[in-house]
């Protein structure tokens, strides 16, 4: 991974940590003083974002290390490990939020539940705006450097924004005379968190088990190979995603009557063309079959 990758990732992560620390304190303060369980749960969710971003930083730092004797293919998959840990943290956070809310709901006695104050509603609206802005900021940069861990962090921001929407609805409902809705909102928050955790986990696992590239990318690869002079066909094309990089295995057909040097030159042209057109491709192996 180049220096630009690390620079962008570290900058976004630093902004994310600063925003989440400030937002967590504000939401916790609002939740305590406005007597809103949903807002306190939302504050815990934002606090977990700080921890998850630290995981992303560590993962990207390790993934950015150069290849060595023990890891000749690099360390890109460490970013996937970071994303898996992040998804686990998300799920545990969601379960913790849901537990307290379910206890309040199944008790059947809602008379002891305090109606949230206006400050809790204001905090929810502020959180929605800030977290949605953070989602788009992180998502744009994650796409820019093609970082799975950073994209996972972006969706963590979106899940926090959605949880704040649930908190706001619950707070408004509680202030309208239905205090149990504050606890219901906490469960809704949990569902959003669990969905985000599943999506992040699935994407990371796909990248760790040598999943093939999308069909559209493989189609572009075929077109690139077949456009090279001397290539008579493609006998085999295999791709696998390795972290945020792509590995390609090719078997092409060429005129068997040509000298070895010409066959080697054809393979070299194919190799260089793919590396030039597809910057995500880290390694290509080209084998030439005589036709």
Number of C-alpha atoms within 10 A of each C-alpha: 17 10 9 10 17 17 11 17 22 18 11 22 21 16 13 23 19 11 17 26 16 12 21 23 16 18 30 23 18 24 25 16 14 21 20 30 27 33 36 25 30 30 28 19 27 31 21 21 25 21 14 26 27 18 21 30 21 15 23 27 18 17 23 19 14 14 13 10 7 7 10 9 14 20 22 24 23 21 29 30 21 27 30 23 19 26 27 18 17 25 20 16 20 25 15 14 26 21 13 15 23 14 11 17 15 9 8 9 10 13 9 8 17 16 23 26 19 16 20 29 26 14 24 27 16 16 28 22 12 17 25 19 15 24 21 15 16 25 22 15 19 22 12 11 18 17 22 23 30 30 22 30 31 26 22 29 29 23 27 27 28 20 30 33 20 26 34 24 19 28 34 20 18 21 18 11 10 15 22 22 24 30 27 22 27 28 25 23 27 29 19 20 28 21 16 22 27 16 13 26 20 14 16 24 17 16 23 19 12 15 14 18 17 11 9 9 13 16 11 13 19 16 11 15 21 16 13 14 11 19 19 17 15 16 12 12 14 13 20 20 21 23 26 20 18 21 18 21 14 20 17 23 20 21 15 12 10 11 9 10 9 14 21 14 12 19 25 12 16 23 18 12 16 21 15 10 12 15 10 15 19 16 14 17 12 18 15 19 16 12 11
